[in-house]
């Protein structure tokens, strides 16, 4: 698996988490979005994250292990 494949998968997980929480990370600008993607790429829980996203229809919070938990929940609360 190449670096770009790995980043693409992590980007997909982060986008799904943001969408399910109602957090507009992309709307915060490219620097905030890029930093969120990098934090997600450094996470050691992608399998757990994928499972968490698969079984939850609508989320109220990100899991405790999520490296973007504060950002995502803060943006969701702004709505």
ROKEBA-162872 format. One record per atom (N, C-alpha, C, O, CB): z, x, y; residue in one letter; residue number from 1; atom name. Coordinates in steps of 0.1 Angstrom, whole numbers, plus 5000, padded with zeros to 4 digits. Glycine has a CB too. Layout:
// residues N
@Z->Z, X->X, Y->Y, code->A, pos->NUM, site->CA
...
***
This chain:
// residues 79
@Z->5000, X->5008, Y->4988, code->X, pos->1, site->N
@Z->5000, X->5000, Y->5000, code->X, pos->1, site->CA
@Z->5000, X->5009, Y->5012, code->X, pos->1, site->C
@Z->5008, X->5018, Y->5014, code->X, pos->1, site->O
@Z->5012, X->4990, Y->5000, code->X, pos->1, site->CB
@Z->4991, X->5006, Y->5021, code->X, pos->2, site->N
@Z->4990, X->5014, Y->5033, code->X, pos->2, site->CA
@Z->4999, X->5009, Y->5044, code->X, pos->2, site->C
@Z->5005, X->4998, Y->5044, code->X, pos->2, site->O
@Z->4976, X->5014, Y->5038, code->X, pos->2, site->CB
@Z->5001, X->5018, Y->5054, code->X, pos->3, site->N
@Z->5009, X->5015, Y->5066, code->X, pos->3, site->CA
@Z->5005, X->5002, Y->5073, code->X, pos->3, site->C
@Z->5013, X->4994, Y->5076, code->X, pos->3, site->O
@Z->5009, X->5026, Y->5076, code->X, pos->3, site->CB
@Z->4992, X->5000, Y->5075, code->X, pos->4, site->N
@Z->4987, X->4988, Y->5082, code->X, pos->4, site->CA
@Z->4989, X->4976, Y->5074, code->X, pos->4, site->C
@Z->4992, X->4965, Y->5079, code->X, pos->4, site->O
@Z->4972, X->4990, Y->5085, code->X, pos->4, site->CB
@Z->4988, X->4977, Y->5061, code->X, pos->5, site->N
@Z->4990, X->4965, Y->5052, code->X, pos->5, site->CA
@Z->5005, X->4961, Y->5053, code->X, pos->5, site->C
@Z->5008, X->4949, Y->5054, code->X, pos->5, site->O
@Z->4987, X->4968, Y->5037, code->X, pos->5, site->CB
@Z->5014, X->4971, Y->5053, code->X, pos->6, site->N
@Z->5028, X->4968, Y->5054, code->X, pos->6, site->CA
@Z->5031, X->4962, Y->5067, code->X, pos->6, site->C
@Z->5039, X->4952, Y->5068, code->X, pos->6, site->O
@Z->5036, X->4981, Y->5052, code->X, pos->6, site->CB
@Z->5026, X->4967, Y->5078, code->X, pos->7, site->N
@Z->5029, X->4962, Y->5091, code->X, pos->7, site->CA
@Z->5023, X->4948, Y->5092, code->X, pos->7, site->C
@Z->5030, X->4939, Y->5099, code->X, pos->7, site->O
@Z->5022, X->4971, Y->5102, code->X, pos->7, site->CB
@Z->5012, X->4945, Y->5087, code->X, pos->8, site->N
@Z->5006, X->4932, Y->5087, code->X, pos->8, site->CA
@Z->5015, X->4922, Y->5080, code->X, pos->8, site->C
@Z->5017, X->4910, Y->5085, code->X, pos->8, site->O
@Z->4992, X->4932, Y->5081, code->X, pos->8, site->CB
@Z->5020, X->4926, Y->5069, code->X, pos->9, site->N
@Z->5029, X->4917, Y->5061, code->X, pos->9, site->CA
@Z->5042, X->4914, Y->5069, code->X, pos->9, site->C
@Z->5047, X->4902, Y->5070, code->X, pos->9, site->O
@Z->5033, X->4923, Y->5047, code->X, pos->9, site->CB
@Z->5048, X->4924, Y->5075, code->X, pos->10, site->N
@Z->5060, X->4923, Y->5083, code->X, pos->10, site->CA
@Z->5057, X->4914, Y->5095, code->X, pos->10, site->C
@Z->5065, X->4906, Y->5099, code->X, pos->10, site->O
@Z->5065, X->4936, Y->5087, code->X, pos->10, site->CB
@Z->5046, X->4916, Y->5101, code->X, pos->11, site->N
@Z->5042, X->4908, Y->5113, code->X, pos->11, site->CA
@Z->5041, X->4894, Y->5109, code->X, pos->11, site->C
@Z->5046, X->4885, Y->5116, code->X, pos->11, site->O
@Z->5028, X->4913, Y->5119, code->X, pos->11, site->CB
@Z->5036, X->4891, Y->5097, code->X, pos->12, site->N
@Z->5035, X->4877, Y->5092, code->X, pos->12, site->CA
@Z->5049, X->4871, Y->5090, code->X, pos->12, site->C
@Z->5051, X->4860, Y->5094, code->X, pos->12, site->O
@Z->5027, X->4877, Y->5079, code->X, pos->12, site->CB
@Z->5058, X->4879, Y->5085, code->X, pos->13, site->N
@Z->5072, X->4874, Y->5083, code->X, pos->13, site->CA
@Z->5079, X->4871, Y->5096, code->X, pos->13, site->C
@Z->5085, X->4861, Y->5098, code->X, pos->13, site->O
@Z->5080, X->4884, Y->5075, code->X, pos->13, site->CB
@Z->5077, X->4880, Y->5106, code->X, pos->14, site->N
@Z->5083, X->4879, Y->5119, code->X, pos->14, site->CA
@Z->5077, X->4866, Y->5126, code->X, pos->14, site->C
@Z->5085, X->4858, Y->5132, code->X, pos->14, site->O
@Z->5081, X->4891, Y->5127, code->X, pos->14, site->CB
@Z->5064, X->4865, Y->5125, code->X, pos->15, site->N
@Z->5058, X->4853, Y->5132, code->X, pos->15, site->CA
@Z->5063, X->4840, Y->5125, code->X, pos->15, site->C
@Z->5065, X->4830, Y->5132, code->X, pos->15, site->O
@Z->5043, X->4854, Y->5131, code->X, pos->15, site->CB
@Z->5064, X->4840, Y->5112, code->X, pos->16, site->N
@Z->5069, X->4828, Y->5105, code->X, pos->16, site->CA
@Z->5083, X->4825, Y->5110, code->X, pos->16, site->C
@Z->5087, X->4813, Y->5112, code->X, pos->16, site->O
@Z->5068, X->4830, Y->5090, code->X, pos->16, site->CB
@Z->5092, X->4835, Y->5110, code->X, pos->17, site->N
@Z->5106, X->4833, Y->5114, code->X, pos->17, site->CA
@Z->5106, X->4828, Y->5128, code->X, pos->17, site->C
@Z->5114, X->4818, Y->5131, code->X, pos->17, site->O
@Z->5114, X->4846, Y->5113, code->X, pos->17, site->CB
@Z->5099, X->4834, Y->5137, code->X, pos->18, site->N
@Z->5099, X->4829, Y->5151, code->X, pos->18, site->CA
@Z->5094, X->4815, Y->5152, code->X, pos->18, site->C
@Z->5100, X->4807, Y->5159, code->X, pos->18, site->O
@Z->5090, X->4838, Y->5160, code->X, pos->18, site->CB
@Z->5083, X->4811, Y->5145, code->X, pos->19, site->N
@Z->5078, X->4798, Y->5145, code->X, pos->19, site->CA
@Z->5088, X->4788, Y->5140, code->X, pos->19, site->C
@Z->5090, X->4777, Y->5146, code->X, pos->19, site->O
@Z->5065, X->4797, Y->5137, code->X, pos->19, site->CB
@Z->5094, X->4791, Y->5129, code->X, pos->20, site->N
@Z->5104, X->4781, Y->5123, code->X, pos->20, site->CA
@Z->5117, X->4779, Y->5132, code->X, pos->20, site->C
@Z->5123, X->4769, Y->5131, code->X, pos->20, site->O
@Z->5108, X->4786, Y->5109, code->X, pos->20, site->CB
@Z->5120, X->4790, Y->5139, code->X, pos->21, site->N
@Z->5131, X->4789, Y->5148, code->X, pos->21, site->CA
@Z->5127, X->4783, Y->5162, code->X, pos->21, site->C
@Z->5136, X->4779, Y->5170, code->X, pos->21, site->O
@Z->5138, X->4802, Y->5150, code->X, pos->21, site->CB
@Z->5115, X->4782, Y->5165, code->X, pos->22, site->N
@Z->5110, X->4777, Y->5178, code->X, pos->22, site->CA
@Z->5111, X->4788, Y->5189, code->X, pos->22, site->C
@Z->5114, X->4784, Y->5200, code->X, pos->22, site->O
@Z->5117, X->4765, Y->5181, code->X, pos->22, site->CB
@Z->5110, X->4801, Y->5185, code->X, pos->23, site->N
@Z->5111, X->4812, Y->5195, code->X, pos->23, site->CA
@Z->5098, X->4817, Y->5198, code->X, pos->23, site->C
@Z->5090, X->4821, Y->5189, code->X, pos->23, site->O
@Z->5120, X->4823, Y->5189, code->X, pos->23, site->CB
@Z->5095, X->4818, Y->5211, code->X, pos->24, site->N
@Z->5082, X->4823, Y->5216, code->X, pos->24, site->CA
@Z->5083, X->4837, Y->5219, code->X, pos->24, site->C
@Z->5084, X->4841, Y->5231, code->X, pos->24, site->O
@Z->5077, X->4815, Y->5228, code->X, pos->24, site->CB
@Z->5082, X->4846, Y->5209, code->X, pos->25, site->N
@Z->5083, X->4860, Y->5211, code->X, pos->25, site->CA
@Z->5070, X->4865, Y->5218, code->X, pos->25, site->C
@Z->5071, X->4874, Y->5227, code->X, pos->25, site->O
@Z->5085, X->4867, Y->5197, code->X, pos->25, site->CB
@Z->5059, X->4860, Y->5214, code->X, pos->26, site->N
@Z->5046, X->4865, Y->5220, code->X, pos->26, site->CA
@Z->5046, X->4862, Y->5235, code->X, pos->26, site->C
@Z->5040, X->4870, Y->5242, code->X, pos->26, site->O
@Z->5034, X->4858, Y->5213, code->X, pos->26, site->CB
@Z->5052, X->4852, Y->5239, code->X, pos->27, site->N
@Z->5052, X->4848, Y->5253, code->X, pos->27, site->CA
@Z->5061, X->4857, Y->5262, code->X, pos->27, site->C
@Z->5061, X->4856, Y->5274, code->X, pos->27, site->O
@Z->5056, X->4834, Y->5255, code->X, pos->27, site->CB
@Z->5068, X->4866, Y->5255, code->X, pos->28, site->N
@Z->5077, X->4875, Y->5263, code->X, pos->28, site->CA
@Z->5070, X->4888, Y->5267, code->X, pos->28, site->C
@Z->5076, X->4896, Y->5274, code->X, pos->28, site->O
@Z->5089, X->4878, Y->5254, code->X, pos->28, site->CB
@Z->5057, X->4889, Y->5264, code->X, pos->29, site->N
@Z->5050, X->4900, Y->5268, code->X, pos->29, site->CA
@Z->5048, X->4910, Y->5256, code->X, pos->29, site->C
@Z->5055, X->4910, Y->5246, code->X, pos->29, site->O
@Z->5056, X->4907, Y->5279, code->X, pos->29, site->CB
@Z->5038, X->4919, Y->5258, code->X, pos->30, site->N
@Z->5034, X->4928, Y->5247, code->X, pos->30, site->CA
@Z->5045, X->4938, Y->5243, code->X, pos->30, site->C
@Z->5047, X->4942, Y->5231, code->X, pos->30, site->O
@Z->5022, X->4936, Y->5250, code->X, pos->30, site->CB
@Z->5053, X->4943, Y->5253, code->X, pos->31, site->N
@Z->5064, X->4953, Y->5249, code->X, pos->31, site->CA
@Z->5075, X->4946, Y->5241, code->X, pos->31, site->C
@Z->5079, X->4952, Y->5231, code->X, pos->31, site->O
@Z->5069, X->4959, Y->5262, code->X, pos->31, site->CB
@Z->5079, X->4935, Y->5245, code->X, pos->32, site->N
@Z->5090, X->4928, Y->5237, code->X, pos->32, site->CA
@Z->5085, X->4924, Y->5223, code->X, pos->32, site->C
@Z->5092, X->4926, Y->5213, code->X, pos->32, site->O
@Z->5094, X->4915, Y->5244, code->X, pos->32, site->CB
@Z->5072, X->4920, Y->5222, code->X, pos->33, site->N
@Z->5067, X->4916, Y->5209, code->X, pos->33, site->CA
@Z->5065, X->4928, Y->5201, code->X, pos->33, site->C
@Z->5069, X->4928, Y->5189, code->X, pos->33, site->O
@Z->5053, X->4909, Y->5211, code->X, pos->33, site->CB
@Z->5060, X->4939, Y->5206, code->X, pos->34, site->N
@Z->5059, X->4952, Y->5199, code->X, pos->34, site->CA
@Z->5072, X->4957, Y->5194, code->X, pos->34, site->C
@Z->5073, X->4961, Y->5182, code->X, pos->34, site->O
@Z->5052, X->4962, Y->5207, code->X, pos->34, site->CB
@Z->5082, X->4957, Y->5202, code->X, pos->35, site->N
@Z->5095, X->4961, Y->5198, code->X, pos->35, site->CA
@Z->5101, X->4952, Y->5186, code->X, pos->35, site->C
@Z->5107, X->4957, Y->5177, code->X, pos->35, site->O
@Z->5105, X->4961, Y->5210, code->X, pos->35, site->CB
@Z->5098, X->4939, Y->5187, code->X, pos->36, site->N
@Z->5103, X->4930, Y->5177, code->X, pos->36, site->CA
@Z->5096, X->4933, Y->5163, code->X, pos->36, site->C
@Z->5102, X->4933, Y->5153, code->X, pos->36, site->O
@Z->5101, X->4916, Y->5181, code->X, pos->36, site->CB
@Z->5083, X->4936, Y->5164, code->X, pos->37, site->N
@Z->5075, X->4940, Y->5152, code->X, pos->37, site->CA
@Z->5081, X->4953, Y->5146, code->X, pos->37, site->C
@Z->5082, X->4954, Y->5134, code->X, pos->37, site->O
@Z->5060, X->4941, Y->5155, code->X, pos->37, site->CB
@Z->5084, X->4963, Y->5154, code->X, pos->38, site->N
@Z->5089, X->4975, Y->5149, code->X, pos->38, site->CA
@Z->5102, X->4973, Y->5143, code->X, pos->38, site->C
@Z->5105, X->4979, Y->5132, code->X, pos->38, site->O
@Z->5090, X->4986, Y->5161, code->X, pos->38, site->CB
@Z->5111, X->4965, Y->5149, code->X, pos->39, site->N
@Z->5124, X->4962, Y->5143, code->X, pos->39, site->CA
@Z->5122, X->4956, Y->5129, code->X, pos->39, site->C
@Z->5129, X->4959, Y->5120, code->X, pos->39, site->O
@Z->5133, X->4953, Y->5152, code->X, pos->39, site->CB
@Z->5113, X->4946, Y->5129, code->X, pos->40, site->N
@Z->5111, X->4939, Y->5116, code->X, pos->40, site->CA
@Z->5105, X->4949, Y->5105, code->X, pos->40, site->C
@Z->5109, X->4948, Y->5094, code->X, pos->40, site->O
@Z->5101, X->4928, Y->5118, code->X, pos->40, site->CB
@Z->5096, X->4958, Y->5110, code->X, pos->41, site->N
@Z->5091, X->4968, Y->5100, code->X, pos->41, site->CA
@Z->5101, X->4977, Y->5095, code->X, pos->41, site->C
@Z->5099, X->4983, Y->5084, code->X, pos->41, site->O
@Z->5080, X->4976, Y->5107, code->X, pos->41, site->CB
@Z->5112, X->4979, Y->5102, code->X, pos->42, site->N
@Z->5123, X->4988, Y->5097, code->X, pos->42, site->CA
@Z->5133, X->4981, Y->5088, code->X, pos->42, site->C
@Z->5142, X->4987, Y->5083, code->X, pos->42, site->O
@Z->5130, X->4994, Y->5109, code->X, pos->42, site->CB
@Z->5132, X->4968, Y->5087, code->X, pos->43, site->N
@Z->5141, X->4960, Y->5079, code->X, pos->43, site->CA
@Z->5140, X->4964, Y->5064, code->X, pos->43, site->C
@Z->5129, X->4966, Y->5059, code->X, pos->43, site->O
@Z->5139, X->4945, Y->5081, code->X, pos->43, site->CB
@Z->5151, X->4964, Y->5057, code->X, pos->44, site->N
@Z->5151, X->4967, Y->5043, code->X, pos->44, site->CA
@Z->5152, X->4954, Y->5034, code->X, pos->44, site->C
@Z->5155, X->4955, Y->5022, code->X, pos->44, site->O
@Z->5162, X->4976, Y->5039, code->X, pos->44, site->CB
@Z->5150, X->4942, Y->5040, code->X, pos->45, site->N
@Z->5152, X->4930, Y->5033, code->X, pos->45, site->CA
@Z->5139, X->4921, Y->5034, code->X, pos->45, site->C
@Z->5140, X->4909, Y->5035, code->X, pos->45, site->O
@Z->5163, X->4922, Y->5040, code->X, pos->45, site->CB
@Z->5127, X->4927, Y->5032, code->X, pos->46, site->N
@Z->5115, X->4918, Y->5033, code->X, pos->46, site->CA
@Z->5114, X->4908, Y->5022, code->X, pos->46, site->C
@Z->5109, X->4897, Y->5024, code->X, pos->46, site->O
@Z->5103, X->4927, Y->5033, code->X, pos->46, site->CB
@Z->5119, X->4911, Y->5010, code->X, pos->47, site->N
@Z->5118, X->4902, Y->4999, code->X, pos->47, site->CA
@Z->5128, X->4890, Y->5001, code->X, pos->47, site->C
@Z->5124, X->4879, Y->4999, code->X, pos->47, site->O
@Z->5122, X->4909, Y->4985, code->X, pos->47, site->CB
@Z->5140, X->4893, Y->5006, code->X, pos->48, site->N
@Z->5149, X->4882, Y->5009, code->X, pos->48, site->CA
@Z->5144, X->4873, Y->5020, code->X, pos->48, site->C
@Z->5145, X->4861, Y->5020, code->X, pos->48, site->O
@Z->5163, X->4888, Y->5013, code->X, pos->48, site->CB
@Z->5138, X->4880, Y->5030, code->X, pos->49, site->N
@Z->5132, X->4872, Y->5042, code->X, pos->49, site->CA
@Z->5121, X->4863, Y->5037, code->X, pos->49, site->C
@Z->5121, X->4851, Y->5041, code->X, pos->49, site->O
@Z->5127, X->4882, Y->5052, code->X, pos->49, site->CB
@Z->5112, X->4868, Y->5029, code->X, pos->50, site->N
@Z->5101, X->4860, Y->5023, code->X, pos->50, site->CA
@Z->5107, X->4848, Y->5016, code->X, pos->50, site->C
@Z->5102, X->4836, Y->5017, code->X, pos->50, site->O
@Z->5092, X->4868, Y->5014, code->X, pos->50, site->CB
@Z->5117, X->4850, Y->5008, code->X, pos->51, site->N
@Z->5123, X->4839, Y->5000, code->X, pos->51, site->CA
@Z->5130, X->4829, Y->5009, code->X, pos->51, site->C
@Z->5129, X->4817, Y->5008, code->X, pos->51, site->O
@Z->5133, X->4844, Y->4990, code->X, pos->51, site->CB
@Z->5137, X->4834, Y->5020, code->X, pos->52, site->N
@Z->5144, X->4826, Y->5029, code->X, pos->52, site->CA
@Z->5134, X->4817, Y->5037, code->X, pos->52, site->C
@Z->5137, X->4805, Y->5038, code->X, pos->52, site->O
@Z->5152, X->4834, Y->5039, code->X, pos->52, site->CB
@Z->5123, X->4822, Y->5041, code->X, pos->53, site->N
@Z->5113, X->4815, Y->5048, code->X, pos->53, site->CA
@Z->5106, X->4804, Y->5039, code->X, pos->53, site->C
@Z->5103, X->4794, Y->5044, code->X, pos->53, site->O
@Z->5103, X->4824, Y->5054, code->X, pos->53, site->CB
@Z->5105, X->4808, Y->5026, code->X, pos->54, site->N
@Z->5098, X->4799, Y->5017, code->X, pos->54, site->CA
@Z->5106, X->4786, Y->5014, code->X, pos->54, site->C
@Z->5100, X->4776, Y->5011, code->X, pos->54, site->O
@Z->5095, X->4806, Y->5004, code->X, pos->54, site->CB
@Z->5119, X->4787, Y->5014, code->X, pos->55, site->N
@Z->5127, X->4776, Y->5010, code->X, pos->55, site->CA
@Z->5133, X->4767, Y->5022, code->X, pos->55, site->C
@Z->5139, X->4757, Y->5020, code->X, pos->55, site->O
@Z->5139, X->4780, Y->5002, code->X, pos->55, site->CB
@Z->5131, X->4772, Y->5034, code->X, pos->56, site->N
@Z->5136, X->4765, Y->5046, code->X, pos->56, site->CA
@Z->5125, X->4758, Y->5053, code->X, pos->56, site->C
@Z->5116, X->4765, Y->5058, code->X, pos->56, site->O
@Z->5144, X->4775, Y->5055, code->X, pos->56, site->CB
@Z->5126, X->4745, Y->5055, code->X, pos->57, site->N
@Z->5115, X->4738, Y->5063, code->X, pos->57, site->CA
@Z->5117, X->4741, Y->5078, code->X, pos->57, site->C
@Z->5107, X->4745, Y->5084, code->X, pos->57, site->O
@Z->5116, X->4723, Y->5060, code->X, pos->57, site->CB
@Z->5129, X->4739, Y->5083, code->X, pos->58, site->N
@Z->5131, X->4741, Y->5097, code->X, pos->58, site->CA
@Z->5144, X->4749, Y->5097, code->X, pos->58, site->C
@Z->5154, X->4746, Y->5091, code->X, pos->58, site->O
@Z->5133, X->4728, Y->5105, code->X, pos->58, site->CB
@Z->5144, X->4759, Y->5105, code->X, pos->59, site->N
@Z->5156, X->4768, Y->5106, code->X, pos->59, site->CA
@Z->5164, X->4766, Y->5119, code->X, pos->59, site->C
@Z->5158, X->4763, Y->5129, code->X, pos->59, site->O
@Z->5151, X->4783, Y->5105, code->X, pos->59, site->CB
@Z->5177, X->4767, Y->5117, code->X, pos->60, site->N
@Z->5186, X->4767, Y->5129, code->X, pos->60, site->CA
@Z->5190, X->4781, Y->5133, code->X, pos->60, site->C
@Z->5193, X->4783, Y->5145, code->X, pos->60, site->O
@Z->5198, X->4758, Y->5126, code->X, pos->60, site->CB
@Z->5189, X->4790, Y->5124, code->X, pos->61, site->N
@Z->5193, X->4804, Y->5127, code->X, pos->61, site->CA
@Z->5186, X->4814, Y->5118, code->X, pos->61, site->C
@Z->5182, X->4810, Y->5107, code->X, pos->61, site->O
@Z->5208, X->4806, Y->5126, code->X, pos->61, site->CB
@Z->5185, X->4826, Y->5122, code->X, pos->62, site->N
@Z->5179, X->4836, Y->5114, code->X, pos->62, site->CA
@Z->5190, X->4842, Y->5105, code->X, pos->62, site->C
@Z->5202, X->4840, Y->5108, code->X, pos->62, site->O
@Z->5173, X->4848, Y->5122, code->X, pos->62, site->CB
@Z->5187, X->4847, Y->5093, code->X, pos->63, site->N
@Z->5197, X->4853, Y->5084, code->X, pos->63, site->CA
@Z->5204, X->4864, Y->5091, code->X, pos->63, site->C
@Z->5198, X->4871, Y->5100, code->X, pos->63, site->O
@Z->5191, X->4857, Y->5071, code->X, pos->63, site->CB
@Z->5216, X->4867, Y->5087, code->X, pos->64, site->N
@Z->5224, X->4878, Y->5093, code->X, pos->64, site->CA
@Z->5218, X->4891, Y->5092, code->X, pos->64, site->C
@Z->5220, X->4900, Y->5101, code->X, pos->64, site->O
@Z->5238, X->4878, Y->5086, code->X, pos->64, site->CB
@Z->5210, X->4894, Y->5082, code->X, pos->65, site->N
@Z->5203, X->4907, Y->5080, code->X, pos->65, site->CA
@Z->5191, X->4909, Y->5089, code->X, pos->65, site->C
@Z->5186, X->4920, Y->5090, code->X, pos->65, site->O
@Z->5199, X->4909, Y->5066, code->X, pos->65, site->CB
@Z->5187, X->4898, Y->5096, code->X, pos->66, site->N
@Z->5175, X->4899, Y->5104, code->X, pos->66, site->CA
@Z->5177, X->4908, Y->5117, code->X, pos->66, site->C
@Z->5186, X->4906, Y->5124, code->X, pos->66, site->O
@Z->5170, X->4885, Y->5109, code->X, pos->66, site->CB
@Z->5169, X->4918, Y->5118, code->X, pos->67, site->N
@Z->5170, X->4928, Y->5129, code->X, pos->67, site->CA
@Z->5166, X->4921, Y->5142, code->X, pos->67, site->C
@Z->5169, X->4927, Y->5153, code->X, pos->67, site->O
@Z->5162, X->4940, Y->5126, code->X, pos->67, site->CB
@Z->5160, X->4910, Y->5142, code->X, pos->68, site->N
@Z->5156, X->4903, Y->5154, code->X, pos->68, site->CA
@Z->5164, X->4890, Y->5156, code->X, pos->68, site->C
@Z->5160, X->4882, Y->5165, code->X, pos->68, site->O
@Z->5141, X->4899, Y->5154, code->X, pos->68, site->CB
@Z->5175, X->4889, Y->5149, code->X, pos->69, site->N
@Z->5183, X->4877, Y->5150, code->X, pos->69, site->CA
@Z->5187, X->4873, Y->5164, code->X, pos->69, site->C
@Z->5185, X->4861, Y->5168, code->X, pos->69, site->O
@Z->5196, X->4878, Y->5142, code->X, pos->69, site->CB
@Z->5192, X->4882, Y->5172, code->X, pos->70, site->N
@Z->5197, X->4879, Y->5185, code->X, pos->70, site->CA
@Z->5185, X->4875, Y->5194, code->X, pos->70, site->C
@Z->5186, X->4865, Y->5202, code->X, pos->70, site->O
@Z->5204, X->4891, Y->5192, code->X, pos->70, site->CB
@Z->5174, X->4882, Y->5193, code->X, pos->71, site->N
@Z->5162, X->4879, Y->5201, code->X, pos->71, site->CA
@Z->5157, X->4865, Y->5198, code->X, pos->71, site->C
@Z->5155, X->4857, Y->5207, code->X, pos->71, site->O
@Z->5151, X->4890, Y->5199, code->X, pos->71, site->CB
@Z->5155, X->4863, Y->5185, code->X, pos->72, site->N
@Z->5149, X->4850, Y->5181, code->X, pos->72, site->CA
@Z->5158, X->4838, Y->5184, code->X, pos->72, site->C
@Z->5153, X->4828, Y->5189, code->X, pos->72, site->O
@Z->5146, X->4851, Y->5166, code->X, pos->72, site->CB
@Z->5170, X->4839, Y->5181, code->X, pos->73, site->N
@Z->5180, X->4828, Y->5184, code->X, pos->73, site->CA
@Z->5181, X->4826, Y->5199, code->X, pos->73, site->C
@Z->5183, X->4815, Y->5204, code->X, pos->73, site->O
@Z->5193, X->4831, Y->5178, code->X, pos->73, site->CB
@Z->5181, X->4837, Y->5207, code->X, pos->74, site->N
@Z->5182, X->4836, Y->5221, code->X, pos->74, site->CA
@Z->5170, X->4829, Y->5227, code->X, pos->74, site->C
@Z->5171, X->4820, Y->5236, code->X, pos->74, site->O
@Z->5184, X->4850, Y->5228, code->X, pos->74, site->CB
@Z->5158, X->4832, Y->5222, code->X, pos->75, site->N
@Z->5146, X->4826, Y->5227, code->X, pos->75, site->CA
@Z->5145, X->4811, Y->5223, code->X, pos->75, site->C
@Z->5141, X->4803, Y->5231, code->X, pos->75, site->O
@Z->5134, X->4833, Y->5222, code->X, pos->75, site->CB
@Z->5150, X->4808, Y->5211, code->X, pos->76, site->N
@Z->5150, X->4795, Y->5206, code->X, pos->76, site->CA
@Z->5159, X->4786, Y->5214, code->X, pos->76, site->C
@Z->5157, X->4774, Y->5217, code->X, pos->76, site->O
@Z->5154, X->4794, Y->5191, code->X, pos->76, site->CB
@Z->5171, X->4792, Y->5218, code->X, pos->77, site->N
@Z->5180, X->4784, Y->5226, code->X, pos->77, site->CA
@Z->5175, X->4781, Y->5240, code->X, pos->77, site->C
@Z->5180, X->4772, Y->5247, code->X, pos->77, site->O
@Z->5193, X->4792, Y->5227, code->X, pos->77, site->CB
@Z->5166, X->4789, Y->5245, code->X, pos->78, site->N
@Z->5160, X->4787, Y->5259, code->X, pos->78, site->CA
@Z->5152, X->4774, Y->5259, code->X, pos->78, site->C
@Z->5149, X->4769, Y->5270, code->X, pos->78, site->O
@Z->5152, X->4799, Y->5263, code->X, pos->78, site->CB
@Z->5147, X->4769, Y->5248, code->X, pos->79, site->N
@Z->5139, X->4757, Y->5248, code->X, pos->79, site->CA
@Z->5146, X->4745, Y->5251, code->X, pos->79, site->C
@Z->5140, X->4734, Y->5251, code->X, pos->79, site->O
@Z->5132, X->4756, Y->5235, code->X, pos->79, site->CB
***
